[in-house]
Each structure stands twice: as structure tokens, then as C-alpha cells.
Amino acid sequence: MLILRRWTASMIDQLLESIEASQPDLARWLPWADPMPSRTVELGVVTGAERAFTEDRDYAYFLIERASGDLVGCAGLHPKSGGVVEIGYWVRSDRTRRGYATLAAGSLCSAAFRHLPEVEKVIIRMDQANAASASIPPKLGFSLEGQETLRDALTSGQTGKGWIWSARRVSDPAH
């Protein structure tokens, strides 16, 4: 159904095509998408992400639709302080409501707890108005941890009020 492939500059054209196809929707929630990023800017972002992955600091993935081979979005694990890692995701507008973001976020949550022993909590944050994004954490068993006041509303869709969802590492009683 879906392949998570770490970011690589060799896929910049596919990434730009996916962003362009979704730019009006992405720009409602993600400040980096308004205006449409240039090839130069996005190439810098991707090469920086490649370096961060190699240096074990941040983990960015392309979402590749298995059947078509198309790049249909992105997701990432973004370490914070204190044993916390944040998951972020977006899916191409013409591929939403297929479970891709849920599958990617669930896979990344499992990977965080399996491969990053320092991680005790995984969070997912979004603006309260982003109902599509907010529908994903409960499907994965995340708990609504609370609300936060975000910076000023940065995009046309944002209210400046956010949700924070979390999942905690489950201790294995056998150990």
C-alpha cells in the first residue's frame, strides 16, 4: 500500500510535483507551502534533511504509493528534548482519505519506540481547525494531551489554537 523512503535529492522533481498538485491545500496549514517553494529552496531543504538523517538528528520520509510508485506525501520523526519525538505528515490532495497519513504516522510511532531507546513519548500536533489531521492520532491510540496556543495564526486555515496528542512507551513487564 505505502512505502516510506528516506528523503533524497534524487527525488526532488517528484516532491515538487506533489507539492504543486497540493499547494492550495498545503498552504492552508503549512507556512512553508505559501508561496509554492522554489526548486532551489526545496532542494536545500531536502539536502539538509538528508544530512540530518545521516547524522541521526531527524528522520524525513517520502510516502510512496506502492501500486503507482508515485510520491504521495511526506512524514517525519522530529526529536525534541526530554525523550520526546514529534511526528509530522502531509498527503497529496488527490490521495487523501486512503489511510496514508494514518499508516505513515503509525509506522513512525512504532519505529520511534523500537529504534530510539531514549524516546518515552511520541507527539502529534496540529491546529484545532485541521479536522483531517486531528482524526489520525485517535485511530492510532494516541491520547489528547492538551491544547496549546500556537504562534500567531500563520496560514489561512490556522486558528492559533492547537491540539497535542501523545503516545507513551509501554514498559515491557517481562524485562
C-alpha positions in Angstrom: 0.0 0.0 0.0 2.7 2.5 1.1 6.5 2.6 1.2 8.4 5.1 3.4 11.6 6.1 1.7 14.1 8.4 3.3 14.5 11.8 1.7 17.0 12.0 -1.2 17.7 14.8 -3.5 17.3 12.5 -6.5 13.5 12.7 -5.9 13.3 16.5 -5.9 11.2 16.7 -9.1 8.6 14.2 -7.8 8.5 16.1 -4.5 7.9 19.4 -6.3 5.2 17.9 -8.5 3.4 16.6 -5.4 3.7 19.9 -3.5 2.5 21.8 -6.6 -0.5 19.5 -7.0 -1.5 20.1 -3.4 -0.2 23.7 -2.8 -3.6 25.4 -2.1 -4.4 22.7 0.5 -1.0 22.6 2.0 -0.8 26.4 2.2 -3.8 26.4 4.5 -1.9 24.6 7.2 1.9 24.7 6.4 3.7 28.0 6.2 6.5 26.6 4.1 3.9 25.9 1.3 2.9 29.5 0.8 4.1 30.6 -1.6 5.0 27.5 -3.6 8.6 26.7 -2.7 11.2 27.1 -5.5 13.3 24.2 -6.7 16.4 25.8 -5.1 14.7 26.3 -1.7 13.2 22.8 -1.7 16.5 21.2 -2.8 18.2 22.9 0.1 15.5 21.6 2.5 15.9 18.0 1.1 19.7 18.0 1.2 19.6 19.4 4.8 17.2 16.6 5.7 19.4 14.0 4.1 22.3 15.3 6.3 20.2 15.3 9.4 19.1 11.7 8.8 22.7 10.6 8.2 23.7 12.4 11.4 20.9 10.7 13.3 19.2 14.0 14.2 15.9 14.0 12.3 14.2 11.4 10.1 12.3 12.6 7.0 10.5 10.2 4.6 8.7 10.3 1.3 5.4 8.4 1.2 5.5 6.3 -2.0 2.3 4.7 -3.2 3.2 1.1 -3.8 0.8 0.4 -6.7 1.8 3.5 -8.8 5.3 4.4 -7.5 4.1 8.0 -7.0 5.3 10.2 -4.3 2.1 11.0 -2.4 3.3 12.9 0.7 5.9 13.2 3.4 6.2 12.2 7.0 8.9 12.6 9.6 10.1 11.9 13.1 11.5 15.1 14.7 13.3 14.6 18.0 12.6 17.2 20.7 14.2 17.4 24.2 13.4 15.1 27.1 12.8 11.8 25.3 10.0 13.3 23.1 9.8 12.9 19.3 7.2 14.6 17.1 5.6 13.1 14.1 4.6 15.4 11.2 2.9 14.4 7.9 1.1 15.6 4.8 -0.6 13.8 2.0 -1.0 14.9 -1.6 -4.5 16.3 -2.2 -5.6 13.8 -4.7 -4.5 10.9 -2.4 -6.2 11.9 0.8 -8.7 9.7 2.7 -6.9 6.5 1.7 -5.3 6.0 5.1 -1.8 7.0 4.0 -1.1 9.5 6.8 -2.5 7.1 9.4 -0.3 4.3 8.1 2.8 6.5 8.0 2.2 8.0 11.5 1.6 4.6 13.0 4.7 3.1 11.3 6.8 6.1 12.5 5.5 5.8 16.1 6.3 2.1 16.2 9.8 2.8 14.7 10.4 5.5 17.3 9.8 3.2 20.2 11.6 0.2 18.6 14.7 2.0 17.3 15.2 5.1 19.5 15.6 3.8 23.1 15.7 7.3 24.6 12.1 8.1 23.3 9.5 7.8 26.0 6.8 9.8 24.3 5.6 10.5 20.7 3.5 13.5 20.0 1.5 14.8 17.1 0.4 18.4 17.0 -1.9 20.3 14.7 -4.1 23.4 14.6 -7.6 22.7 16.1 -9.2 23.6 12.8 -7.4 20.9 10.9 -10.0 18.2 11.3 -8.4 15.8 8.8 -5.1 15.8 10.6 -6.8 15.6 14.1 -8.7 12.5 13.0 -5.4 10.5 12.8 -4.0 10.3 16.3 -7.1 8.7 17.9 -7.1 6.0 15.3 -3.5 5.1 16.5 -4.4 5.1 20.2 -2.9 8.5 21.0 -4.5 10.4 23.8 -5.4 14.0 23.7 -2.8 15.5 26.0 -3.9 19.1 25.8 -4.2 22.3 24.0 -1.6 24.9 23.2 -1.6 28.4 22.0 0.3 28.4 18.8 2.2 31.4 17.5 0.0 33.8 15.6 -2.1 32.1 13.0 0.4 31.7 10.3 -1.7 30.5 7.5 -5.2 31.0 6.2 -6.5 27.8 7.8 -4.9 28.2 11.2 -6.7 29.5 14.3 -3.6 29.7 16.5 -5.0 27.1 18.9 -3.5 23.7 18.7 -4.1 20.1 19.9 -1.3 18.0 21.3 -1.8 14.2 21.1 0.6 11.7 22.7 1.5 8.1 22.9 3.8 6.8 25.6 6.3 3.9 25.6 4.7 0.9 27.2 7.0 -0.8 29.6 7.5 -4.5 29.0 6.7 -6.3 32.3 8.9 -9.2 31.2 12.1 -7.0 31.5 
